[in-house]
Amino acid sequence: MEKESLTEEAFLGWKADPVTRLHYQLLRAWVEALKAQWAEGMFRVEGNEKALGQVELLNRLLELDLEQLVEGTSNE
């Protein structure tokens, strides 16, 4: 299978796509839900690490840029 090259224009088009925008909106909602659960005391000390890891992962997905995407798939 031939690997496609990703251009800046294609990446920006993907980020502007309505489905992608809804996906990002959902990720942000998940981050806020985890923050609200934490604020309500839902996580005990041992649960804090899991929640923080989830927030970190969601934020990394939200902040993903073209270079990170290309580098992350360069070994496939």
PDB file of N, CA, C and O in Angstrom:
ATOM      1  N   MET A   1       0.844  -1.184   0.000  1.00  0.00           N
ATOM      2  CA  MET A   1       0.000   0.000   0.000  1.00  0.00           C
ATOM      3  C   MET A   1       0.890   1.248   0.000  1.00  0.00           C
ATOM      4  O   MET A   1       1.775   1.381   0.846  1.00  0.00           O
ATOM      5  N   GLU A   2       0.661   2.135  -0.923  1.00  0.00           N
ATOM      6  CA  GLU A   2       1.465   3.348  -1.043  1.00  0.00           C
ATOM      7  C   GLU A   2       1.026   4.380  -0.009  1.00  0.00           C
ATOM      8  O   GLU A   2      -0.165   4.616   0.195  1.00  0.00           O
ATOM      9  N   LYS A   3       2.015   4.985   0.634  1.00  0.00           N
ATOM     10  CA  LYS A   3       1.732   5.992   1.646  1.00  0.00           C
ATOM     11  C   LYS A   3       1.423   7.329   0.982  1.00  0.00           C
ATOM     12  O   LYS A   3       2.140   7.773   0.086  1.00  0.00           O
ATOM     13  N   GLU A   4       0.351   7.957   1.432  1.00  0.00           N
ATOM     14  CA  GLU A   4      -0.021   9.265   0.901  1.00  0.00           C
ATOM     15  C   GLU A   4       0.780  10.354   1.601  1.00  0.00           C
ATOM     16  O   GLU A   4       1.076  10.253   2.792  1.00  0.00           O
ATOM     17  N   SER A   5       1.129  11.396   0.850  1.00  0.00           N
ATOM     18  CA  SER A   5       1.779  12.534   1.489  1.00  0.00           C
ATOM     19  C   SER A   5       0.697  13.527   1.890  1.00  0.00           C
ATOM     20  O   SER A   5      -0.264  13.760   1.157  1.00  0.00           O
ATOM     21  N   LEU A   6       0.876  14.092   3.049  1.00  0.00           N
ATOM     22  CA  LEU A   6      -0.114  15.015   3.598  1.00  0.00           C
ATOM     23  C   LEU A   6       0.410  16.439   3.441  1.00  0.00           C
ATOM     24  O   LEU A   6       1.503  16.762   3.905  1.00  0.00           O
ATOM     25  N   THR A   7      -0.372  17.276   2.790  1.00  0.00           N
ATOM     26  CA  THR A   7       0.030  18.664   2.603  1.00  0.00           C
ATOM     27  C   THR A   7      -0.578  19.531   3.702  1.00  0.00           C
ATOM     28  O   THR A   7      -1.542  19.135   4.358  1.00  0.00           O
ATOM     29  N   GLU A   8      -0.017  20.691   3.889  1.00  0.00           N
ATOM     30  CA  GLU A   8      -0.549  21.650   4.858  1.00  0.00           C
ATOM     31  C   GLU A   8      -1.984  22.021   4.490  1.00  0.00           C
ATOM     32  O   GLU A   8      -2.843  22.148   5.363  1.00  0.00           O
ATOM     33  N   GLU A   9      -2.235  22.193   3.206  1.00  0.00           N
ATOM     34  CA  GLU A   9      -3.574  22.549   2.732  1.00  0.00           C
ATOM     35  C   GLU A   9      -4.591  21.455   3.074  1.00  0.00           C
ATOM     36  O   GLU A   9      -5.699  21.749   3.525  1.00  0.00           O
ATOM     37  N   ALA A  10      -4.208  20.195   2.857  1.00  0.00           N
ATOM     38  CA  ALA A  10      -5.106  19.077   3.165  1.00  0.00           C
ATOM     39  C   ALA A  10      -5.351  18.979   4.668  1.00  0.00           C
ATOM     40  O   ALA A  10      -6.476  18.724   5.099  1.00  0.00           O
ATOM     41  N   PHE A  11      -4.305  19.179   5.466  1.00  0.00           N
ATOM     42  CA  PHE A  11      -4.437  19.121   6.918  1.00  0.00           C
ATOM     43  C   PHE A  11      -5.380  20.215   7.416  1.00  0.00           C
ATOM     44  O   PHE A  11      -6.262  19.954   8.233  1.00  0.00           O
ATOM     45  N   LEU A  12      -5.194  21.432   6.927  1.00  0.00           N
ATOM     46  CA  LEU A  12      -6.059  22.530   7.344  1.00  0.00           C
ATOM     47  C   LEU A  12      -7.504  22.308   6.877  1.00  0.00           C
ATOM     48  O   LEU A  12      -8.449  22.672   7.577  1.00  0.00           O
ATOM     49  N   GLY A  13      -7.663  21.717   5.708  1.00  0.00           N
ATOM     50  CA  GLY A  13      -8.998  21.380   5.223  1.00  0.00           C
ATOM     51  C   GLY A  13      -9.667  20.351   6.121  1.00  0.00           C
ATOM     52  O   GLY A  13     -10.860  20.449   6.408  1.00  0.00           O
ATOM     53  N   TRP A  14      -8.890  19.361   6.566  1.00  0.00           N
ATOM     54  CA  TRP A  14      -9.407  18.338   7.481  1.00  0.00           C
ATOM     55  C   TRP A  14      -9.835  18.974   8.799  1.00  0.00           C
ATOM     56  O   TRP A  14     -10.893  18.643   9.336  1.00  0.00           O
ATOM     57  N   LYS A  15      -9.013  19.890   9.323  1.00  0.00           N
ATOM     58  CA  LYS A  15      -9.346  20.534  10.600  1.00  0.00           C
ATOM     59  C   LYS A  15     -10.580  21.421  10.478  1.00  0.00           C
ATOM     60  O   LYS A  15     -11.291  21.626  11.461  1.00  0.00           O
ATOM     61  N   ALA A  16     -10.842  21.950   9.285  1.00  0.00           N
ATOM     62  CA  ALA A  16     -11.998  22.824   9.083  1.00  0.00           C
ATOM     63  C   ALA A  16     -13.274  22.041   8.741  1.00  0.00           C
ATOM     64  O   ALA A  16     -14.369  22.603   8.741  1.00  0.00           O
ATOM     65  N   ASP A  17     -13.126  20.757   8.452  1.00  0.00           N
ATOM     66  CA  ASP A  17     -14.271  19.930   8.090  1.00  0.00           C
ATOM     67  C   ASP A  17     -15.277  19.873   9.244  1.00  0.00           C
ATOM     68  O   ASP A  17     -14.872  19.755  10.400  1.00  0.00           O
ATOM     69  N   PRO A  18     -16.574  19.953   8.954  1.00  0.00           N
ATOM     70  CA  PRO A  18     -17.589  19.935  10.022  1.00  0.00           C
ATOM     71  C   PRO A  18     -17.516  18.696  10.920  1.00  0.00           C
ATOM     72  O   PRO A  18     -17.741  18.801  12.126  1.00  0.00           O
ATOM     73  N   VAL A  19     -17.207  17.531  10.355  1.00  0.00           N
ATOM     74  CA  VAL A  19     -17.106  16.313  11.165  1.00  0.00           C
ATOM     75  C   VAL A  19     -15.909  16.411  12.114  1.00  0.00           C
ATOM     76  O   VAL A  19     -16.012  16.056  13.288  1.00  0.00           O
ATOM     77  N   THR A  20     -14.791  16.888  11.608  1.00  0.00           N
ATOM     78  CA  THR A  20     -13.608  17.054  12.451  1.00  0.00           C
ATOM     79  C   THR A  20     -13.875  18.068  13.555  1.00  0.00           C
ATOM     80  O   THR A  20     -13.476  17.864  14.702  1.00  0.00           O
ATOM     81  N   ARG A  21     -14.548  19.155  13.211  1.00  0.00           N
ATOM     82  CA  ARG A  21     -14.857  20.174  14.221  1.00  0.00           C
ATOM     83  C   ARG A  21     -15.746  19.612  15.314  1.00  0.00           C
ATOM     84  O   ARG A  21     -15.557  19.933  16.488  1.00  0.00           O
ATOM     85  N   LEU A  22     -16.716  18.775  14.952  1.00  0.00           N
ATOM     86  CA  LEU A  22     -17.563  18.124  15.954  1.00  0.00           C
ATOM     87  C   LEU A  22     -16.750  17.160  16.814  1.00  0.00           C
ATOM     88  O   LEU A  22     -16.973  17.054  18.020  1.00  0.00           O
ATOM     89  N   HIS A  23     -15.814  16.463  16.191  1.00  0.00           N
ATOM     90  CA  HIS A  23     -14.930  15.551  16.923  1.00  0.00           C
ATOM     91  C   HIS A  23     -14.126  16.320  17.972  1.00  0.00           C
ATOM     92  O   HIS A  23     -14.023  15.888  19.121  1.00  0.00           O
ATOM     93  N   TYR A  24     -13.568  17.436  17.582  1.00  0.00           N
ATOM     94  CA  TYR A  24     -12.809  18.270  18.514  1.00  0.00           C
ATOM     95  C   TYR A  24     -13.711  18.805  19.629  1.00  0.00           C
ATOM     96  O   TYR A  24     -13.295  18.889  20.785  1.00  0.00           O
ATOM     97  N   GLN A  25     -14.936  19.163  19.278  1.00  0.00           N
ATOM     98  CA  GLN A  25     -15.891  19.641  20.279  1.00  0.00           C
ATOM     99  C   GLN A  25     -16.174  18.533  21.299  1.00  0.00           C
ATOM    100  O   GLN A  25     -16.269  18.803  22.496  1.00  0.00           O
ATOM    101  N   LEU A  26     -16.307  17.303  20.833  1.00  0.00           N
ATOM    102  CA  LEU A  26     -16.527  16.168  21.732  1.00  0.00           C
ATOM    103  C   LEU A  26     -15.328  15.950  22.648  1.00  0.00           C
ATOM    104  O   LEU A  26     -15.497  15.717  23.845  1.00  0.00           O
ATOM    105  N   LEU A  27     -14.118  16.023  22.096  1.00  0.00           N
ATOM    106  CA  LEU A  27     -12.918  15.860  22.930  1.00  0.00           C
ATOM    107  C   LEU A  27     -12.862  16.928  24.022  1.00  0.00           C
ATOM    108  O   LEU A  27     -12.536  16.630  25.171  1.00  0.00           O
ATOM    109  N   ARG A  28     -13.181  18.170  23.660  1.00  0.00           N
ATOM    110  CA  ARG A  28     -13.186  19.248  24.657  1.00  0.00           C
ATOM    111  C   ARG A  28     -14.238  18.989  25.730  1.00  0.00           C
ATOM    112  O   ARG A  28     -14.003  19.261  26.908  1.00  0.00           O
ATOM    113  N   ALA A  29     -15.393  18.465  25.332  1.00  0.00           N
ATOM    114  CA  ALA A  29     -16.451  18.151  26.298  1.00  0.00           C
ATOM    115  C   ALA A  29     -15.991  17.052  27.255  1.00  0.00           C
ATOM    116  O   ALA A  29     -16.301  17.100  28.446  1.00  0.00           O
ATOM    117  N   TRP A  30     -15.259  16.068  26.748  1.00  0.00           N
ATOM    118  CA  TRP A  30     -14.745  15.007  27.616  1.00  0.00           C
ATOM    119  C   TRP A  30     -13.755  15.570  28.632  1.00  0.00           C
ATOM    120  O   TRP A  30     -13.773  15.177  29.799  1.00  0.00           O
ATOM    121  N   VAL A  31     -12.898  16.482  28.197  1.00  0.00           N
ATOM    122  CA  VAL A  31     -11.948  17.118  29.120  1.00  0.00           C
ATOM    123  C   VAL A  31     -12.718  17.852  30.217  1.00  0.00           C
ATOM    124  O   VAL A  31     -12.404  17.713  31.399  1.00  0.00           O
ATOM    125  N   GLU A  32     -13.711  18.620  29.831  1.00  0.00           N
ATOM    126  CA  GLU A  32     -14.487  19.373  30.816  1.00  0.00           C
ATOM    127  C   GLU A  32     -15.253  18.443  31.758  1.00  0.00           C
ATOM    128  O   GLU A  32     -15.397  18.745  32.943  1.00  0.00           O
ATOM    129  N   ALA A  33     -15.746  17.316  31.239  1.00  0.00           N
ATOM    130  CA  ALA A  33     -16.456  16.354  32.085  1.00  0.00           C
ATOM    131  C   ALA A  33     -15.514  15.754  33.129  1.00  0.00           C
ATOM    132  O   ALA A  33     -15.894  15.584  34.288  1.00  0.00           O
ATOM    133  N   LEU A  34     -14.298  15.436  32.722  1.00  0.00           N
ATOM    134  CA  LEU A  34     -13.321  14.906  33.678  1.00  0.00           C
ATOM    135  C   LEU A  34     -12.972  15.943  34.734  1.00  0.00           C
ATOM    136  O   LEU A  34     -12.834  15.610  35.911  1.00  0.00           O
ATOM    137  N   LYS A  35     -12.828  17.197  34.321  1.00  0.00           N
ATOM    138  CA  LYS A  35     -12.545  18.271  35.275  1.00  0.00           C
ATOM    139  C   LYS A  35     -13.690  18.412  36.275  1.00  0.00           C
ATOM    140  O   LYS A  35     -13.459  18.599  37.469  1.00  0.00           O
ATOM    141  N   ALA A  36     -14.920  18.322  35.782  1.00  0.00           N
ATOM    142  CA  ALA A  36     -16.078  18.442  36.669  1.00  0.00           C
ATOM    143  C   ALA A  36     -16.131  17.270  37.644  1.00  0.00           C
ATOM    144  O   ALA A  36     -16.438  17.463  38.821  1.00  0.00           O
ATOM    145  N   GLN A  37     -15.839  16.066  37.177  1.00  0.00           N
ATOM    146  CA  GLN A  37     -15.813  14.906  38.064  1.00  0.00           C
ATOM    147  C   GLN A  37     -14.761  15.072  39.144  1.00  0.00           C
ATOM    148  O   GLN A  37     -15.002  14.763  40.311  1.00  0.00           O
ATOM    149  N   TRP A  38     -13.593  15.561  38.753  1.00  0.00           N
ATOM    150  CA  TRP A  38     -12.526  15.795  39.728  1.00  0.00           C
ATOM    151  C   TRP A  38     -12.967  16.825  40.762  1.00  0.00           C
ATOM    152  O   TRP A  38     -12.768  16.631  41.961  1.00  0.00           O
ATOM    153  N   ALA A  39     -13.563  17.914  40.300  1.00  0.00           N
ATOM    154  CA  ALA A  39     -14.000  18.978  41.202  1.00  0.00           C
ATOM    155  C   ALA A  39     -15.069  18.474  42.173  1.00  0.00           C
ATOM    156  O   ALA A  39     -15.163  18.967  43.297  1.00  0.00           O
ATOM    157  N   GLU A  40     -15.869  17.505  41.752  1.00  0.00           N
ATOM    158  CA  GLU A  40     -16.908  16.952  42.606  1.00  0.00           C
ATOM    159  C   GLU A  40     -16.378  15.859  43.531  1.00  0.00           C
ATOM    160  O   GLU A  40     -17.141  15.255  44.285  1.00  0.00           O
ATOM    161  N   GLY A  41     -15.073  15.607  43.472  1.00  0.00           N
ATOM    162  CA  GLY A  41     -14.461  14.617  44.356  1.00  0.00           C
ATOM    163  C   GLY A  41     -14.651  13.185  43.910  1.00  0.00           C
ATOM    164  O   GLY A  41     -14.568  12.267  44.726  1.00  0.00           O
ATOM    165  N   MET A  42     -14.905  12.976  42.629  1.00  0.00           N
ATOM    166  CA  MET A  42     -15.152  11.627  42.120  1.00  0.00           C
ATOM    167  C   MET A  42     -13.901  10.748  42.103  1.00  0.00           C
ATOM    168  O   MET A  42     -14.008   9.522  42.076  1.00  0.00           O
ATOM    169  N   PHE A  43     -12.736  11.355  42.118  1.00  0.00           N
ATOM    170  CA  PHE A  43     -11.501  10.577  42.018  1.00  0.00           C
ATOM    171  C   PHE A  43     -10.798  10.539  43.367  1.00  0.00           C
ATOM    172  O   PHE A  43     -10.546  11.569  43.993  1.00  0.00           O
ATOM    173  N   ARG A  44     -10.493   9.331  43.790  1.00  0.00           N
ATOM    174  CA  ARG A  44      -9.663   9.186  44.977  1.00  0.00           C
ATOM    175  C   ARG A  44      -8.217   9.355  44.541  1.00  0.00           C
ATOM    176  O   ARG A  44      -7.944   9.497  43.349  1.00  0.00           O
ATOM    177  N   VAL A  45      -7.306   9.340  45.470  1.00  0.00           N
ATOM    178  CA  VAL A  45      -5.892   9.581  45.143  1.00  0.00           C
ATOM    179  C   VAL A  45      -5.422   8.661  44.028  1.00  0.00           C
ATOM    180  O   VAL A  45      -4.780   9.118  43.082  1.00  0.00           O
ATOM    181  N   GLU A  46      -5.732   7.361  44.124  1.00  0.00           N
ATOM    182  CA  GLU A  46      -5.272   6.440  43.088  1.00  0.00           C
ATOM    183  C   GLU A  46      -5.980   6.665  41.758  1.00  0.00           C
ATOM    184  O   GLU A  46      -5.455   6.282  40.712  1.00  0.00           O
ATOM    185  N   GLY A  47      -7.153   7.274  41.775  1.00  0.00           N
ATOM    186  CA  GLY A  47      -7.876   7.563  40.548  1.00  0.00           C
ATOM    187  C   GLY A  47      -7.415   8.830  39.863  1.00  0.00           C
ATOM    188  O   GLY A  47      -7.676   9.024  38.676  1.00  0.00           O
ATOM    189  N   ASN A  48      -6.732   9.697  40.597  1.00  0.00           N
ATOM    190  CA  ASN A  48      -6.268  10.963  40.012  1.00  0.00           C
ATOM    191  C   ASN A  48      -5.323  10.747  38.845  1.00  0.00           C
ATOM    192  O   ASN A  48      -5.393  11.464  37.847  1.00  0.00           O
ATOM    193  N   GLU A  49      -4.433   9.760  38.963  1.00  0.00           N
ATOM    194  CA  GLU A  49      -3.459   9.530  37.896  1.00  0.00           C
ATOM    195  C   GLU A  49      -4.157   9.125  36.595  1.00  0.00           C
ATOM    196  O   GLU A  49      -3.776   9.573  35.514  1.00  0.00           O
ATOM    197  N   LYS A  50      -5.171   8.281  36.709  1.00  0.00           N
ATOM    198  CA  LYS A  50      -5.903   7.858  35.512  1.00  0.00           C
ATOM    199  C   LYS A  50      -6.615   9.044  34.876  1.00  0.00           C
ATOM    200  O   LYS A  50      -6.554   9.222  33.659  1.00  0.00           O
ATOM    201  N   ALA A  51      -7.283   9.849  35.679  1.00  0.00           N
ATOM    202  CA  ALA A  51      -8.000  11.009  35.150  1.00  0.00           C
ATOM    203  C   ALA A  51      -7.035  12.002  34.522  1.00  0.00           C
ATOM    204  O   ALA A  51      -7.304  12.531  33.443  1.00  0.00           O
ATOM    205  N   LEU A  52      -5.919  12.259  35.186  1.00  0.00           N
ATOM    206  CA  LEU A  52      -4.933  13.183  34.626  1.00  0.00           C
ATOM    207  C   LEU A  52      -4.361  12.656  33.322  1.00  0.00           C
ATOM    208  O   LEU A  52      -4.118  13.430  32.396  1.00  0.00           O
ATOM    209  N   GLY A  53      -4.143  11.356  33.238  1.00  0.00           N
ATOM    210  CA  GLY A  53      -3.660  10.750  32.002  1.00  0.00           C
ATOM    211  C   GLY A  53      -4.661  10.901  30.872  1.00  0.00           C
ATOM    212  O   GLY A  53      -4.282  11.158  29.730  1.00  0.00           O
ATOM    213  N   GLN A  54      -5.940  10.743  31.189  1.00  0.00           N
ATOM    214  CA  GLN A  54      -6.975  10.910  30.170  1.00  0.00           C
ATOM    215  C   GLN A  54      -7.023  12.351  29.676  1.00  0.00           C
ATOM    216  O   GLN A  54      -7.123  12.594  28.474  1.00  0.00           O
ATOM    217  N   VAL A  55      -6.951  13.298  30.595  1.00  0.00           N
ATOM    218  CA  VAL A  55      -6.972  14.714  30.204  1.00  0.00           C
ATOM    219  C   VAL A  55      -5.747  15.039  29.353  1.00  0.00           C
ATOM    220  O   VAL A  55      -5.851  15.756  28.357  1.00  0.00           O
ATOM    221  N   GLU A  56      -4.592  14.514  29.744  1.00  0.00           N
ATOM    222  CA  GLU A  56      -3.371  14.762  28.982  1.00  0.00           C
ATOM    223  C   GLU A  56      -3.494  14.207  27.563  1.00  0.00           C
ATOM    224  O   GLU A  56      -3.118  14.877  26.602  1.00  0.00           O
ATOM    225  N   LEU A  57      -4.013  12.998  27.427  1.00  0.00           N
ATOM    226  CA  LEU A  57      -4.185  12.402  26.105  1.00  0.00           C
ATOM    227  C   LEU A  57      -5.166  13.205  25.260  1.00  0.00           C
ATOM    228  O   LEU A  57      -4.899  13.480  24.090  1.00  0.00           O
ATOM    229  N   LEU A  58      -6.292  13.580  25.843  1.00  0.00           N
ATOM    230  CA  LEU A  58      -7.279  14.363  25.092  1.00  0.00           C
ATOM    231  C   LEU A  58      -6.702  15.699  24.655  1.00  0.00           C
ATOM    232  O   LEU A  58      -6.936  16.133  23.527  1.00  0.00           O
ATOM    233  N   ASN A  59      -5.952  16.357  25.530  1.00  0.00           N
ATOM    234  CA  ASN A  59      -5.332  17.628  25.160  1.00  0.00           C
ATOM    235  C   ASN A  59      -4.295  17.449  24.058  1.00  0.00           C
ATOM    236  O   ASN A  59      -4.174  18.304  23.181  1.00  0.00           O
ATOM    237  N   ARG A  60      -3.545  16.348  24.092  1.00  0.00           N
ATOM    238  CA  ARG A  60      -2.578  16.083  23.020  1.00  0.00           C
ATOM    239  C   ARG A  60      -3.284  15.907  21.684  1.00  0.00           C
ATOM    240  O   ARG A  60      -2.801  16.384  20.657  1.00  0.00           O
ATOM    241  N   LEU A  61      -4.430  15.222  21.692  1.00  0.00           N
ATOM    242  CA  LEU A  61      -5.203  15.056  20.465  1.00  0.00           C
ATOM    243  C   LEU A  61      -5.734  16.392  19.962  1.00  0.00           C
ATOM    244  O   LEU A  61      -5.738  16.649  18.758  1.00  0.00           O
ATOM    245  N   LEU A  62      -6.181  17.240  20.879  1.00  0.00           N
ATOM    246  CA  LEU A  62      -6.716  18.545  20.497  1.00  0.00           C
ATOM    247  C   LEU A  62      -5.645  19.460  19.922  1.00  0.00           C
ATOM    248  O   LEU A  62      -5.939  20.301  19.072  1.00  0.00           O
ATOM    249  N   GLU A  63      -4.409  19.306  20.377  1.00  0.00           N
ATOM    250  CA  GLU A  63      -3.325  20.199  19.969  1.00  0.00           C
ATOM    251  C   GLU A  63      -2.478  19.635  18.829  1.00  0.00           C
ATOM    252  O   GLU A  63      -1.485  20.248  18.438  1.00  0.00           O
ATOM    253  N   LEU A  64      -2.858  18.477  18.293  1.00  0.00           N
ATOM    254  CA  LEU A  64      -2.099  17.818  17.233  1.00  0.00           C
ATOM    255  C   LEU A  64      -1.937  18.726  16.023  1.00  0.00           C
ATOM    256  O   LEU A  64      -2.907  19.311  15.543  1.00  0.00           O
ATOM    257  N   ASP A  65      -0.712  18.841  15.535  1.00  0.00           N
ATOM    258  CA  ASP A  65      -0.477  19.631  14.334  1.00  0.00           C
ATOM    259  C   ASP A  65       0.035  18.726  13.208  1.00  0.00           C
ATOM    260  O   ASP A  65       0.270  17.536  13.418  1.00  0.00           O
ATOM    261  N   LEU A  66       0.199  19.288  12.037  1.00  0.00           N
ATOM    262  CA  LEU A  66       0.587  18.521  10.853  1.00  0.00           C
ATOM    263  C   LEU A  66       1.904  17.788  11.072  1.00  0.00           C
ATOM    264  O   LEU A  66       2.006  16.601  10.760  1.00  0.00           O
ATOM    265  N   GLU A  67       2.905  18.467  11.597  1.00  0.00           N
ATOM    266  CA  GLU A  67       4.223  17.860  11.785  1.00  0.00           C
ATOM    267  C   GLU A  67       4.146  16.647  12.706  1.00  0.00           C
ATOM    268  O   GLU A  67       4.749  15.612  12.420  1.00  0.00           O
ATOM    269  N   GLN A  68       3.416  16.767  13.800  1.00  0.00           N
ATOM    270  CA  GLN A  68       3.277  15.651  14.730  1.00  0.00           C
ATOM    271  C   GLN A  68       2.551  14.483  14.073  1.00  0.00           C
ATOM    272  O   GLN A  68       2.908  13.326  14.294  1.00  0.00           O
ATOM    273  N   LEU A  69       1.551  14.775  13.282  1.00  0.00           N
ATOM    274  CA  LEU A  69       0.792  13.734  12.597  1.00  0.00           C
ATOM    275  C   LEU A  69       1.682  12.993  11.598  1.00  0.00           C
ATOM    276  O   LEU A  69       1.658  11.764  11.533  1.00  0.00           O
ATOM    277  N   VAL A  70       2.456  13.733  10.832  1.00  0.00           N
ATOM    278  CA  VAL A  70       3.341  13.112   9.829  1.00  0.00           C
ATOM    279  C   VAL A  70       4.428  12.306  10.523  1.00  0.00           C
ATOM    280  O   VAL A  70       4.707  11.178  10.116  1.00  0.00           O
ATOM    281  N   GLU A  71       5.049  12.860  11.563  1.00  0.00           N
ATOM    282  CA  GLU A  71       6.098  12.145  12.291  1.00  0.00           C
ATOM    283  C   GLU A  71       5.553  10.881  12.945  1.00  0.00           C
ATOM    284  O   GLU A  71       6.220   9.847  12.960  1.00  0.00           O
ATOM    285  N   GLY A  72       4.356  10.966  13.477  1.00  0.00           N
ATOM    286  CA  GLY A  72       3.756   9.839  14.169  1.00  0.00           C
ATOM    287  C   GLY A  72       3.395   8.686  13.255  1.00  0.00           C
ATOM    288  O   GLY A  72       3.267   7.552  13.716  1.00  0.00           O
ATOM    289  N   THR A  73       3.232   8.949  11.987  1.00  0.00           N
ATOM    290  CA  THR A  73       2.878   7.902  11.031  1.00  0.00           C
ATOM    291  C   THR A  73       4.024   7.539  10.110  1.00  0.00           C
ATOM    292  O   THR A  73       3.838   6.726   9.205  1.00  0.00           O
ATOM    293  N   SER A  74       5.206   8.113  10.305  1.00  0.00           N
ATOM    294  CA  SER A  74       6.321   7.896   9.383  1.00  0.00           C
ATOM    295  C   SER A  74       6.885   6.480   9.476  1.00  0.00           C
ATOM    296  O   SER A  74       7.574   6.046   8.552  1.00  0.00           O
ATOM    297  N   ASN A  75       6.620   5.750  10.547  1.00  0.00           N
ATOM    298  CA  ASN A  75       7.160   4.397  10.699  1.00  0.00           C
ATOM    299  C   ASN A  75       6.232   3.319  10.157  1.00  0.00           C
ATOM    300  O   ASN A  75       6.574   2.137  10.199  1.00  0.00           O
ATOM    301  N   GLU A  76       5.091   3.695   9.660  1.00  0.00           N
ATOM    302  CA  GLU A  76       4.129   2.708   9.154  1.00  0.00           C
ATOM    303  C   GLU A  76       4.405   2.349   7.731  1.00  0.00           C
ATOM    304  O   GLU A  76       3.691   1.532   7.151  1.00  0.00           O
TER     305      GLU A  76
END
